[in-house]
Amino acid sequence: MAGNDVAILKINKASSGTSLTISLEGRLDTTTAPQLEAEVKGGLSGVTELVFDMAALEFISSAGLRVLLLAQKAIGKQGTMVIRNLIPSVLKVFDVTGFSRILTIEK
């Protein structure tokens, strides 16, 4: 049973020209946020369109939101960022925290 409590985040990256799509699967929380932050910090060179596909993201915490804000700040100097395919419970976190007004979310 204890194995179910382990936070797991799978990150898949696909690039096409200057566009980078990062698909997230699992939980983006205090435990897994540093993993995504490292991917974002090291992978935006030459990227003008950053897309986060969150169709398989089950949960996001404030630590996860912070990483998305950092990504927005980083890409804002060179391009755009879009968040897509949020499930209702994750979208609610964006709405309640006001992040849906700060970040570009495609429903």
GROMACS elastic network, one bead per residue, 0.5 to 0.9 nm:
[ bonds ]
;  ai    aj funct       b0    kb
    1     4     6  0.57462   500
    1     5     6  0.76865   500
    2     5     6  0.55252   500
    2     6     6  0.73541   500
    3     6     6  0.55627   500
    4     7     6  0.80448   500
    7    26     6  0.76385   500
    7    27     6  0.60618   500
    7    28     6  0.79872   500
    7    29     6  0.76358   500
    7    30     6  0.89819   500
    7    31     6  0.65947   500
    7    32     6  0.68135   500
    8    25     6  0.81600   500
    8    26     6  0.57239   500
    8    27     6  0.58944   500
    8    28     6  0.79899   500
    8    31     6  0.84036   500
    8    32     6  0.68365   500
    9    24     6  0.68025   500
    9    25     6  0.56363   500
    9    27     6  0.53896   500
    9    28     6  0.63838   500
    9    29     6  0.88720   500
    9    32     6  0.61559   500
    9    33     6  0.86475   500
    9    35     6  0.82765   500
    9    36     6  0.85444   500
    9    57     6  0.83484   500
   10    23     6  0.80149   500
   10    24     6  0.58213   500
   10    26     6  0.64349   500
   10    27     6  0.85180   500
   11    22     6  0.66409   500
   11    23     6  0.58081   500
   11    24     6  0.50117   500
   11    25     6  0.66282   500
   11    35     6  0.87262   500
   11    36     6  0.74422   500
   11    39     6  0.85886   500
   12    21     6  0.80762   500
   12    22     6  0.56595   500
   12    23     6  0.50663   500
   12    24     6  0.66475   500
   12    25     6  0.84171   500
   13    20     6  0.69489   500
   13    21     6  0.56884   500
   13    23     6  0.63544   500
   13    24     6  0.89742   500
   14    19     6  0.83950   500
   14    20     6  0.58433   500
   14    21     6  0.52140   500
   14    22     6  0.65884   500
   14    23     6  0.82621   500
   15    18     6  0.71942   500
   15    19     6  0.55873   500
   15    21     6  0.61489   500
   15    22     6  0.86552   500
   15    47     6  0.88027   500
   16    19     6  0.51895   500
   16    20     6  0.64782   500
   16    21     6  0.84556   500
   17    20     6  0.80472   500
   17    46     6  0.88713   500
   17    47     6  0.81010   500
   18    46     6  0.61063   500
   18    48     6  0.54544   500
   18    49     6  0.64322   500
   18    50     6  0.86833   500
   19    46     6  0.87517   500
   19    47     6  0.57375   500
   19    48     6  0.61177   500
   19    50     6  0.60186   500
   19    51     6  0.77028   500
   20    43     6  0.88894   500
   20    44     6  0.81210   500
   20    47     6  0.64930   500
   20    48     6  0.81242   500
   20    49     6  0.62013   500
   20    50     6  0.50083   500
   20    51     6  0.61541   500
   20    52     6  0.85485   500
   21    49     6  0.82597   500
   21    50     6  0.59686   500
   21    52     6  0.58090   500
   21    53     6  0.68784   500
   22    50     6  0.76770   500
   22    51     6  0.61136   500
   22    53     6  0.60673   500
   22    54     6  0.84962   500
   23    51     6  0.82130   500
   23    52     6  0.57872   500
   23    54     6  0.60214   500
   23    55     6  0.78363   500
   23    56     6  0.79158   500
   23    57     6  0.85478   500
   24    27     6  0.82649   500
   24    28     6  0.81961   500
   24    52     6  0.73229   500
   24    53     6  0.63328   500
   24    54     6  0.53583   500
   24    55     6  0.75568   500
   24    56     6  0.62913   500
   24    57     6  0.56509   500
   25    28     6  0.84433   500
   25    53     6  0.89883   500
   25    54     6  0.69819   500
   25    55     6  0.75697   500
   25    58     6  0.72241   500
   26    56     6  0.64107   500
   26    58     6  0.53902   500
   26    59     6  0.69516   500
   27    31     6  0.89563   500
   27    32     6  0.72312   500
   27    33     6  0.89284   500
   27    57     6  0.60571   500
   27    58     6  0.56874   500
   27    60     6  0.60998   500
   27    61     6  0.84445   500
   27    64     6  0.88571   500
   28    31     6  0.77044   500
   28    32     6  0.55409   500
   28    33     6  0.56930   500
   28    36     6  0.82777   500
   28    57     6  0.74825   500
   28    58     6  0.81741   500
   28    59     6  0.60745   500
   28    61     6  0.63968   500
   28    62     6  0.89929   500
   28    63     6  0.76409   500
   28    64     6  0.52020   500
   28    65     6  0.85048   500
   29    32     6  0.53712   500
   29    33     6  0.54764   500
   29    34     6  0.88995   500
   29    59     6  0.75193   500
   29    60     6  0.56813   500
   29    62     6  0.71908   500
   29    63     6  0.55931   500
   29    64     6  0.53304   500
   29    65     6  0.86963   500
   30    33     6  0.55326   500
   30    34     6  0.76021   500
   30    61     6  0.70784   500
   30    62     6  0.78886   500
   30    63     6  0.52652   500
   30    64     6  0.70711   500
   31    34     6  0.70982   500
   31    35     6  0.82888   500
   31    63     6  0.86627   500
   32    35     6  0.54087   500
   32    36     6  0.69165   500
   32    37     6  0.89372   500
   32    63     6  0.87310   500
   32    64     6  0.80026   500
   33    36     6  0.52754   500
   33    37     6  0.61112   500
   33    38     6  0.86746   500
   33    61     6  0.88713   500
   33    63     6  0.60617   500
   33    64     6  0.52907   500
   33    65     6  0.87780   500
   33    66     6  0.84851   500
   33    67     6  0.66396   500
   34    38     6  0.61073   500
   34    39     6  0.86411   500
   34    63     6  0.86485   500
   34    64     6  0.86984   500
   34    67     6  0.80210   500
   35    38     6  0.53447   500
   35    39     6  0.65151   500
   35    40     6  0.88835   500
   36    39     6  0.50266   500
   36    40     6  0.61631   500
   36    41     6  0.85561   500
   36    64     6  0.83723   500
   36    67     6  0.72572   500
   36    68     6  0.89706   500
   37    40     6  0.51326   500
   37    41     6  0.60083   500
   37    42     6  0.85123   500
   37    64     6  0.88767   500
   37    67     6  0.57485   500
   37    68     6  0.83633   500
   37    70     6  0.80841   500
   37    71     6  0.79650   500
   38    41     6  0.52140   500
   38    42     6  0.61321   500
   38    43     6  0.83740   500
   39    42     6  0.54550   500
   39    43     6  0.58823   500
   39    44     6  0.87147   500
   40    43     6  0.52651   500
   40    44     6  0.63718   500
   40    67     6  0.84217   500
   40    70     6  0.86128   500
   40    71     6  0.63926   500
   40    74     6  0.86710   500
   41    44     6  0.67244   500
   41    70     6  0.88000   500
   41    71     6  0.77429   500
   41    74     6  0.80863   500
   42    45     6  0.76797   500
   43    46     6  0.87047   500
   43    47     6  0.81952   500
   44    47     6  0.52059   500
   44    48     6  0.82329   500
   44    50     6  0.82040   500
   44    71     6  0.88818   500
   44    74     6  0.79799   500
   44    75     6  0.71864   500
   45    48     6  0.87476   500
   46    78     6  0.82317   500
   47    50     6  0.68342   500
   47    75     6  0.76799   500
   47    78     6  0.74063   500
   47    79     6  0.71867   500
   48    75     6  0.71012   500
   48    76     6  0.88262   500
   48    78     6  0.56807   500
   48    80     6  0.61697   500
   48    81     6  0.83762   500
   49    75     6  0.78985   500
   49    78     6  0.85925   500
   49    79     6  0.56529   500
   49    80     6  0.50295   500
   49    81     6  0.59259   500
   49    82     6  0.79488   500
   50    71     6  0.86959   500
   50    72     6  0.87521   500
   50    75     6  0.72804   500
   50    79     6  0.77354   500
   50    80     6  0.61600   500
   50    82     6  0.63815   500
   50    83     6  0.85778   500
   51    80     6  0.84358   500
   51    81     6  0.57108   500
   51    83     6  0.58271   500
   51    84     6  0.72445   500
   52    81     6  0.77894   500
   52    82     6  0.62938   500
   52    84     6  0.60792   500
   52    85     6  0.86030   500
   53    56     6  0.80152   500
   53    57     6  0.84676   500
   53    82     6  0.85765   500
   53    83     6  0.61705   500
   53    85     6  0.59420   500
   53    86     6  0.77494   500
   54    58     6  0.83722   500
   54    83     6  0.72488   500
   54    84     6  0.60475   500
   54    85     6  0.53214   500
   54    86     6  0.53079   500
   54    87     6  0.75770   500
   54    90     6  0.88723   500
   55    58     6  0.83253   500
   55    84     6  0.73798   500
   55    86     6  0.55895   500
   55    87     6  0.63565   500
   56    85     6  0.83913   500
   56    86     6  0.82270   500
   56    87     6  0.79384   500
   57    60     6  0.75986   500
   57    86     6  0.74782   500
   57    87     6  0.74876   500
   57    90     6  0.77134   500
   58    86     6  0.89797   500
   58    87     6  0.74381   500
   58    89     6  0.78419   500
   58    90     6  0.69338   500
   59    89     6  0.76016   500
   59    90     6  0.59667   500
   59    93     6  0.89311   500
   60    63     6  0.78324   500
   60    64     6  0.56498   500
   60    65     6  0.70596   500
   60    90     6  0.63537   500
   60    93     6  0.74885   500
   61    64     6  0.52035   500
   61    65     6  0.64276   500
   61    66     6  0.87293   500
   61    93     6  0.81118   500
   62    66     6  0.61240   500
   62    67     6  0.87682   500
   62    93     6  0.89904   500
   62    97     6  0.88724   500
   63    66     6  0.50952   500
   63    67     6  0.65663   500
   63    68     6  0.89457   500
   64    67     6  0.52295   500
   64    68     6  0.64935   500
   64    69     6  0.87750   500
   65    68     6  0.51032   500
   65    69     6  0.62502   500
   65    70     6  0.87071   500
   65    94     6  0.81964   500
   65    99     6  0.78663   500
   66    69     6  0.50381   500
   66    70     6  0.62725   500
   66    71     6  0.86607   500
   67    71     6  0.61702   500
   67    72     6  0.86062   500
   68    72     6  0.61393   500
   68    73     6  0.85935   500
   68   103     6  0.85788   500
   69    72     6  0.50089   500
   69    73     6  0.62057   500
   69    74     6  0.86046   500
   69    99     6  0.87289   500
   69   102     6  0.86716   500
   69   103     6  0.79098   500
   70    73     6  0.50582   500
   70    74     6  0.61261   500
   70    75     6  0.86358   500
   71    74     6  0.50362   500
   71    75     6  0.60504   500
   71    76     6  0.81962   500
   71    81     6  0.80321   500
   72    75     6  0.53237   500
   72    76     6  0.56810   500
   72    77     6  0.88714   500
   72    80     6  0.77152   500
   72    81     6  0.61795   500
   72    82     6  0.89032   500
   72   103     6  0.75754   500
   73    76     6  0.51152   500
   73    77     6  0.71047   500
   74    77     6  0.61385   500
   74    78     6  0.78103   500
   74    79     6  0.89833   500
   75    78     6  0.53720   500
   75    79     6  0.54126   500
   75    80     6  0.61490   500
   75    81     6  0.67578   500
   76    79     6  0.53981   500
   76    80     6  0.59677   500
   76    81     6  0.75626   500
   77    80     6  0.85945   500
   80   104     6  0.88779   500
   81   103     6  0.78655   500
   81   104     6  0.68316   500
   81   105     6  0.89866   500
   82   103     6  0.73773   500
   82   104     6  0.51125   500
   82   105     6  0.58362   500
   82   106     6  0.69542   500
   83    86     6  0.76984   500
   83   103     6  0.76505   500
   83   104     6  0.61826   500
   83   106     6  0.61250   500
   83   107     6  0.86028   500
   84   104     6  0.87471   500
   84   105     6  0.59689   500
   84   106     6  0.50014   500
   84   107     6  0.63546   500
   85   105     6  0.84995   500
   85   106     6  0.70522   500
   85   107     6  0.61597   500
   86    89     6  0.81008   500
   86    90     6  0.60535   500
   86    91     6  0.55494   500
   86   105     6  0.83839   500
   86   106     6  0.83783   500
   86   107     6  0.70735   500
   87    90     6  0.55130   500
   87    91     6  0.60784   500
   87    92     6  0.86488   500
   88    91     6  0.50096   500
   88    92     6  0.60764   500
   88    93     6  0.88504   500
   89    92     6  0.51461   500
   89    93     6  0.67456   500
   90    93     6  0.52098   500
   90    94     6  0.66870   500
   90    95     6  0.88627   500
   91    94     6  0.50756   500
   91    95     6  0.62407   500
   91    96     6  0.86665   500
   91   100     6  0.79404   500
   92    96     6  0.59779   500
   92    97     6  0.84360   500
   93    96     6  0.52248   500
   93    97     6  0.60588   500
   93    98     6  0.83793   500
   93    99     6  0.81441   500
   93   100     6  0.87639   500
   94    97     6  0.54219   500
   94    98     6  0.60031   500
   94   100     6  0.50461   500
   94   101     6  0.83904   500
   94   103     6  0.89379   500
   95    98     6  0.51789   500
   95    99     6  0.62474   500
   95   100     6  0.52529   500
   95   101     6  0.77168   500
   96    99     6  0.77710   500
   96   100     6  0.83870   500
   97   100     6  0.77785   500
   98   101     6  0.55685   500
   98   102     6  0.68802   500
   99   103     6  0.58720   500
   99   104     6  0.89000   500
  100   103     6  0.55160   500
  100   104     6  0.69460   500
  100   105     6  0.65259   500
  101   104     6  0.75287   500
  101   105     6  0.86503   500
